[in-house]
């Protein structure tokens, strides 16, 4: 049990706990705050995996922009607490839970069963997650997706403005 | 010795299924949207784990593109929720059923 594995389990416990709490909260603002905690745990995982740029971007883009936008919208719509999480134990929720458990079992089976050979030892080059390596890949091999993403963001901005403005 | 890869895959699977459960159970449209973001993040974690264990930077570039797409989706999705709320005064997805026959 190296310190790294202990740290992994500690952060994993917090990540799963915040995710489950986010789903079970009745107040949408508390859900958003638990999701922000989950995103910070994921940023810590990216640091454990030596993906430095993505850890910073996770905090800056996901927690700093997307979740702030979500909280703005919750405050703007002035939503109250959900009256009750489930009015009655509906059949739909039961089937949903059963399907989710089935999905989890299926994913675990695919990932952990029938291992053909041992996994290769991690061969991370020391400069894998740095800005330079991601930058040279982004502007070299992935130049077309990068440029198309800029068009996508432009379309999203225009779309959001058109959808959300008041039409008098 | 670093953390074995299956640990990350198992954690990603658990987070993904928690997100799916949230999408199926919750009725508030914004909480459903947040659960979708949780699913996207679990896939991001799996991509970064594979990228780190195979020494390929492609996974991390893909995560960058997924983050950009998620930001665009967040903006447009929340604009849709705002427009919907303006018309029907509710974000309960059980009550927004005017397309149902």
Interface residues (C-beta under 8 A of the other chain):
Chain A: X2 X4 X5 X8 X12 X15 X16 X19 X20 X22 X23 X28 X31 X32 X35 X38 X39 X42 X45 X46 X48 X49 X50 X51 X53 X54 X57 X58 X61 X62 X65 X66 X69 X70 X73 X74 X76 X77 X79 X82 X85 X86 X92 X93 X96 X97 X99 X100 X101 X103 X104 X107 X108 X111 X112 X119 X120 X122 X123 X124 X125 X128 X129 X133 X134 X137 X138 X141 X142 X145 X146 X149 X152 X153 X155 X156 X157 X159 X160 X161 X163 X164
Chain B: X1 X2 X3 X4 X5 X6 X7 X8 X9 X10 X11 X13 X14 X15 X16 X17 X18 X19 X20 X21 X22 X24 X25 X26 X27 X28 X30 X31 X33 X34 X35 X37 X38 X41 X44 X45 X48 X49 X51 X52 X53 X54 X55 X57 X58 X60 X61 X63 X64 X65 X67 X68 X69 X70 X71 X72 X73 X74 X75 X76 X78 X79 X80 X81 X82 X83 X85 X91
